[in-house]
């Protein structure tokens, strides 16, 4: 008969292999942050440069499916919830878009 410690170890290993444990930890961190966030304290205004940098970071996070990390970035930085227009970013950064995979 398996001990409780052995069952916990197997459960943890299974959740890690499925990638669920990391998602759960990230979700818990995001929820704790949201619960502790003081919405009465105003955020400093974003400079144009920081707005663009944060938007690039958000795009990276969302591309890699780090949605909880992206939600914390948006909440903590004061970045607009609605992403900036991709064409606007391309123009502002003097970048170009690869037509094959829509990457900047």
C-alpha positions, -999 to +999 in steps of 0.1 A: +000+000+000+014+034-010+020+060+017+006+095+016+041+109+009+044+085-021+010+095-034+019+132-031+051+126-050+034+108-078+007+134-081+032+162-081+053+144-108+022+138-129+011+174-127+046+186-136+048+163-166+015+176-179+025+212-174-004+218-151+016+225-120+034+255-136+001+270-148-014+265-113+015+283-096+013+312-121-024+315-117-021+316-079+006+343-081-016+364-104-046+360-081-025+369-050-012+400-068-047+410-078-060+406-043-031+427-029-032+454-056-041+488-042-063+503-069-067+536-050-029+542-055-025+559-090+000+544-114+027+567-128+020+578-163+038+558-190+063+575-213+059+568-250+091+547-249+079+526-220+045+521-236+062+506-267+086+485-247+058+471-225+038+463-256+067+444-271+071+425-239+033+418-238+035+405-274+064+382-265+045+369-234+013+363-253+031+346-282+047+322-258+014+317-240+025+332-207-009+347-202-008+350-165+025+368-166+011+391-193-019+399-171+003+408-142+024+430-165-007+448-177-021+453-143+012+463-127+025+486-154-007+504-162-004+493-198-038+496-217-058+464-216-064+466-253-031+459-272-017+486-294-023+482-331+004+460-347+008+484-377+013+513-352+041+494-335+058+486-368+057+523-378+069+535-344+098+511-343+108+514-380+104+477-382+091+454-409+069+424-408+078+391-422+048+381-444+052+343-438+046+342-401+035+377-391+065+383-369+081+417-365 
